[in-house]
Amino acid sequence: MARGRTCRGSAKSATPKVSKKKVSIIVRADQAQSVVVVGDFNQWDKTGIPLRKSPNGEWRVDLSLDPGEYQYRLKVDGQWQDHPEAQKRVPNPFGTENCVLVVQ
C-alpha cells in the first residue's frame, strides 16, 4: 500500500474578503497653498497624502480603505489643523484632538 497524503477536505472555513471602500476627504481652504492628510492609514507619515485643489476652493483626496476607524489630522500650509467636518474626534497625546474617519 502506497503511503502518501490524502485530501480529506479542508477544515478551514472561508474567511469573507472585505473589500476596500472609497472615501473622500474634502476640505474648504480657499487661501491654502497645500493641504495634506496624515493618519493611521499612512502610518502617520508627516509628508502626508496630498489633496488636490478644485476651482471652487475645495481640496479633495479619495482614499481606498478597509472598513474600520482611522484617526487623522490635516496639515494646511505645514500647520496641523482639525478637519471642521469631522463627526468624531478623540484626544491625542499632544493636547489637541485627532479626527476620526469611520469607514463602513
C-alpha positions in Angstrom: 0.0 0.0 0.0 1.4 3.3 -1.0 1.8 5.9 1.7 1.0 9.5 0.8 -1.1 12.4 1.7 -4.7 12.2 1.2 -7.0 15.1 0.9 -10.0 14.9 3.1 -11.4 18.3 2.6 -10.4 21.5 4.3 -11.4 22.2 7.8 -10.8 25.9 7.3 -13.8 28.0 6.7 -13.6 30.6 4.1 -13.0 34.0 5.5 -15.1 36.5 3.6 -12.9 39.0 1.9 -13.7 42.5 3.0 -13.5 44.9 0.1 -11.9 48.3 0.4 -14.2 51.3 0.4 -13.7 54.6 -1.4 -13.9 57.5 0.9 -13.3 61.2 0.2 -11.8 63.8 2.4 -12.9 67.3 1.4 -11.6 70.4 3.0 -12.5 74.1 2.4 -9.3 76.1 2.5 -9.6 78.8 -0.2 -6.3 80.6 0.5 -4.1 77.5 1.2 -1.2 76.6 -0.9 -1.0 72.9 0.2 -3.2 70.5 2.1 -2.2 67.0 3.1 -3.9 64.4 5.3 -1.8 62.3 7.8 -3.2 59.4 9.8 -3.4 55.8 10.7 -3.8 54.9 7.1 -0.3 56.2 6.2 1.4 55.2 9.4 1.4 58.9 10.4 4.0 59.8 7.8 4.2 63.6 8.2 4.7 64.1 4.4 1.0 63.1 4.2 -1.2 62.3 1.3 -1.8 65.5 -0.8 -5.2 66.8 -1.5 -6.0 68.4 -4.9 -7.5 71.8 -5.1 -10.6 72.4 -7.2 -11.5 75.7 -8.9 -14.2 76.3 -6.1 -11.5 76.3 -3.4 -12.2 72.9 -2.0 -9.3 70.4 -1.5 -10.1 66.7 -2.1 -8.5 63.3 -1.9 -10.1 59.9 -2.5 -8.8 57.0 -0.4 -9.4 53.3 -0.6 -9.6 51.9 2.9 -10.8 48.8 4.6 -13.8 49.2 6.9 -12.9 50.5 10.3 -12.0 53.7 12.2 -9.0 55.8 11.3 -7.5 58.7 13.2 -6.1 61.6 11.2 -5.1 65.2 11.1 -4.7 67.8 8.4 -1.7 69.8 7.6 -2.6 73.1 5.8 0.4 75.0 4.6 2.5 73.0 7.0 0.3 73.7 10.1 -1.6 71.0 11.9 -5.4 71.6 11.8 -8.6 69.9 12.6 -11.0 68.9 9.9 -14.0 71.0 10.6 -16.4 68.5 9.1 -15.2 65.5 11.2 -18.1 64.0 13.0 -15.9 62.3 15.6 -12.8 63.3 17.5 -10.5 61.8 20.1 -7.9 63.3 22.4 -4.3 62.8 21.3 -1.0 63.0 23.3 -0.2 66.5 22.1 -3.1 68.2 23.9 -5.3 68.5 20.7 -7.7 66.1 19.1 -7.4 63.7 16.2 -10.3 63.5 13.8 -11.8 60.0 13.3 -12.8 58.8 9.8 -15.3 55.9 10.0 -15.4 53.6 7.0 -18.3 51.2 6.8 
